[in-house]
């Protein structure tokens, strides 16, 4: 079962730099990620287009989306 409090690093396959970027920004769970604008996540050093290939479907599976601008 997919839950909003699932830990991102334990759920989706991200590169080590992407994992570090999220952790350093305090984004640990999908609920944390939903509090961010997608463009702000994309601006984190270590997050690239491949990260969103994993993150976007995982967010949708949990009924979440990024914060609206």
C-alpha positions in Angstrom: 0.0 0.0 0.0 1.3 3.4 -0.9 1.1 6.0 1.8 2.0 9.7 1.9 4.3 9.0 4.8 6.4 6.5 2.9 10.1 7.4 2.9 11.2 8.4 -0.6 14.7 6.8 -0.4 13.1 3.4 0.6 10.4 3.6 -2.1 11.8 4.8 -5.4 15.2 4.3 -7.1 17.0 7.6 -7.2 20.7 8.4 -7.8 22.8 9.0 -4.7 23.1 12.8 -5.5 19.3 13.0 -5.8 18.8 11.2 -2.5 21.3 13.6 -0.8 19.7 16.7 -2.3 16.3 15.7 -1.1 17.6 14.8 2.4 19.5 18.0 2.7 16.4 20.0 1.8 14.5 18.1 4.5 12.4 16.1 2.0 12.1 12.7 3.5 8.6 11.5 2.8 6.2 12.1 -0.1 4.1 14.3 2.2 7.3 16.5 2.6 7.7 16.6 -1.2 4.1 17.6 -1.7 4.8 20.8 0.2 7.3 21.9 -2.5 6.9 23.5 -5.9 8.1 21.2 -8.6 10.4 23.9 -10.0 12.0 24.3 -6.6 12.7 20.6 -6.3 14.1 20.7 -9.9 16.4 23.5 -8.8 18.1 21.4 -6.1 21.6 20.4 -7.0 21.5 16.6 -7.7 17.9 16.5 -9.0 17.6 16.0 -12.7 14.9 14.9 -15.2 15.5 11.3 -14.4 14.5 11.9 -10.8 11.1 13.0 -11.9 10.6 9.8 -13.9 10.5 8.1 -10.5 9.0 10.8 -8.3 6.1 11.9 -10.4 4.4 8.5 -10.7 5.1 7.7 -7.1 3.4 11.0 -6.1 0.4 10.3 -8.3 0.1 6.7 -6.8 -0.3 8.4 -3.4 -2.8 10.9 -4.6 -0.4 13.7 -4.2 1.0 16.5 -6.4 3.5 19.2 -5.9 2.4 22.5 -4.3 0.7 24.8 -6.7 2.5 28.1 -7.5 
